[in-house]
Amino acid sequence: MGLLFHSKIPLYYQLKEDLLCRIQKGEYHPGDQFPSEVKLAEEYKVSRPTVRQAMAELVQEGYLTRGRGRGTFVNSIIGPNKDQFISYFEVHSNIKYQWEKLIQSKRLIASSNIEKDLYLKPNEEIYELIILKGIDQECLTVTNFRIPVKLVPGPFIQKLDKLKICNVLIQEYGLNPTNSKQFFQSIKAPKEISLLLDIAPGSPLTLQKDIFYCFNKPMAIVEMMFRGDRFEVEISPDSENPNSKIRMKLIDDRK
């Protein structure tokens, strides 16, 4: 559709909505390179700053992703304000955390298993972050986030003081995951994790491991550990999807 140049609706917003409509209709497919600012400015007969603002909002909302030196691409994870690094369990759960705390951030040499998952060379470095989430005074989950240092040059850790991890990666580095692999496992709580969760060592945990990819290149590993005594897994069929829905339910045993 054409833009209404005499409308009270800002041009950048009209352009954003028109581009979004074209994405949702399938004119641009996930993984496709998106037209450049110059091309869109010529097509819509608007200025490049107008195009830039429209595209910036589409990136912010998760519809587009930018790659350094590669251009802009259609994201295969489509949805406004989507936190790409929230656990699948959390998205499909009744969990409403009251607090979140980054307790550790460090730079270290990747282990052999991390090297394998992230396609790293020997002795390459990663950032490792540990995040706690809970309700009231109770810690419910421990998250371990790992990303190669080479993907986030500059003061990555300092940027986390003002923004969440997902926002830093998308806004500052143009890293937006396009797909992921997920693994689930029941484990016994290691001593260091049991101390964080205030449970006995060896207590049951549900571990979810996600490897996130940006156009088939691994970019981050997220491991979440849920307290086994405070969560249960509910699996139910989805009539609109051949796959089952997995729902992680918080058990309120304090009643």
DACORFEN-V700186 format. One record per residue. N is the residue number from 1. RES is the residue in one small letter. OMEGA is omega in whole degrees, 0 to 359 (* if undefined). BURIAL is # if it has 16 or more other C-alpha atoms within 10 Angstrom, else .. Layout:
BEGIN
N_RES_OMEGA_BURIAL + N_RES_OMEGA_BURIAL
END
This chain:
BEGIN
1_m_180_. + 2_g_179_. + 3_l_180_# + 4_l_188_. + 5_f_181_. + 6_h_180_. + 7_s_175_. + 8_k_178_. + 9_i_182_. + 10_p_181_. + 11_l_182_# + 12_y_181_# + 13_y_176_# + 14_q_180_# + 15_l_178_# + 16_k_181_# + 17_e_179_. + 18_d_178_# + 19_l_178_# + 20_l_178_# + 21_c_180_. + 22_r_177_. + 23_i_183_# + 24_q_177_. + 25_k_178_. + 26_g_177_. + 27_e_173_. + 28_y_184_# + 29_h_177_# + 30_p_180_# + 31_g_179_# + 32_d_173_. + 33_q_183_# + 34_f_179_# + 35_p_181_. + 36_s_177_. + 37_e_182_# + 38_v_182_. + 39_k_180_. + 40_l_178_# + 41_a_178_# + 42_e_182_. + 43_e_183_. + 44_y_180_. + 45_k_176_. + 46_v_180_# + 47_s_178_. + 48_r_176_# + 49_p_177_. + 50_t_178_# + 51_v_183_# + 52_r_180_# + 53_q_179_# + 54_a_181_# + 55_m_179_# + 56_a_179_# + 57_e_177_# + 58_l_175_# + 59_v_180_# + 60_q_182_# + 61_e_173_# + 62_g_181_# + 63_y_178_# + 64_l_175_# + 65_t_181_# + 66_r_176_# + 67_g_183_. + 68_r_178_. + 69_g_183_. + 70_r_181_. + 71_g_182_. + 72_t_184_# + 73_f_175_# + 74_v_182_# + 75_n_179_# + 76_s_172_# + 77_i_188_# + 78_i_177_# + 79_g_182_. + 80_p_175_. + 81_n_184_. + 82_k_176_. + 83_d_188_# + 84_q_186_# + 85_f_172_# + 86_i_180_. + 87_s_175_# + 88_y_178_. + 89_f_182_# + 90_e_180_. + 91_v_182_. + 92_h_183_. + 93_s_176_# + 94_n_183_. + 95_i_174_# + 96_k_182_. + 97_y_178_. + 98_q_181_. + 99_w_179_. + 100_e_185_. + 101_k_172_. + 102_l_186_. + 103_i_181_. + 104_q_174_. + 105_s_181_. + 106_k_179_. + 107_r_185_. + 108_l_176_. + 109_i_181_# + 110_a_175_# + 111_s_181_. + 112_s_179_. + 113_n_178_. + 114_i_176_# + 115_e_182_# + 116_k_183_. + 117_d_185_. + 118_l_179_# + 119_y_181_. + 120_l_174_# + 121_k_179_. + 122_p_177_. + 123_n_173_. + 124_e_184_. + 125_e_175_# + 126_i_166_# + 127_y_177_# + 128_e_180_# + 129_l_175_# + 130_i_186_# + 131_i_176_# + 132_l_175_# + 133_k_181_# + 134_g_179_# + 135_i_185_. + 136_d_180_. + 137_q_186_. + 138_e_175_. + 139_c_185_# + 140_l_182_# + 141_t_173_# + 142_v_180_# + 143_t_175_# + 144_n_183_# + 145_f_181_# + 146_r_179_# + 147_i_179_# + 148_p_179_# + 149_v_184_# + 150_k_180_. + 151_l_184_. + 152_v_181_# + 153_p_179_. + 154_g_185_. + 155_p_183_. + 156_f_184_# + 157_i_181_. + 158_q_180_. + 159_k_182_. + 160_l_178_. + 161_d_185_. + 162_k_184_. + 163_l_173_. + 164_k_183_. + 165_i_184_# + 166_c_181_# + 167_n_177_# + 168_v_182_# + 169_l_182_# + 170_i_187_# + 171_q_186_# + 172_e_187_. + 173_y_179_# + 174_g_181_# + 175_l_181_# + 176_n_185_# + 177_p_179_# + 178_t_176_# + 179_n_181_# + 180_s_171_# + 181_k_183_. + 182_q_179_. + 183_f_181_. + 184_f_183_. + 185_q_172_. + 186_s_183_. + 187_i_172_. + 188_k_185_# + 189_a_172_# + 190_p_185_. + 191_k_184_. + 192_e_178_. + 193_i_179_# + 194_s_178_# + 195_l_180_. + 196_l_183_. + 197_l_180_# + 198_d_176_. + 199_i_181_# + 200_a_175_. + 201_p_182_. + 202_g_177_. + 203_s_183_# + 204_p_175_# + 205_l_168_# + 206_t_180_# + 207_l_171_# + 208_q_178_# + 209_k_177_# + 210_d_170_# + 211_i_183_# + 212_f_182_# + 213_y_172_# + 214_c_183_# + 215_f_173_# + 216_n_174_. + 217_k_182_. + 218_p_183_# + 219_m_182_# + 220_a_175_# + 221_i_177_# + 222_v_176_# + 223_e_178_# + 224_m_178_# + 225_m_182_# + 226_f_177_# + 227_r_181_# + 228_g_181_# + 229_d_183_# + 230_r_180_. + 231_f_170_# + 232_e_182_. + 233_v_178_. + 234_e_179_. + 235_i_181_. + 236_s_179_. + 237_p_178_. + 238_d_184_. + 239_s_182_. + 240_e_183_. + 241_n_180_. + 242_p_179_. + 243_n_177_. + 244_s_175_. + 245_k_176_. + 246_i_182_# + 247_r_178_# + 248_m_185_# + 249_k_176_# + 250_l_180_# + 251_i_178_. + 252_d_181_. + 253_d_182_. + 254_r_180_. + 255_k_*_.
END
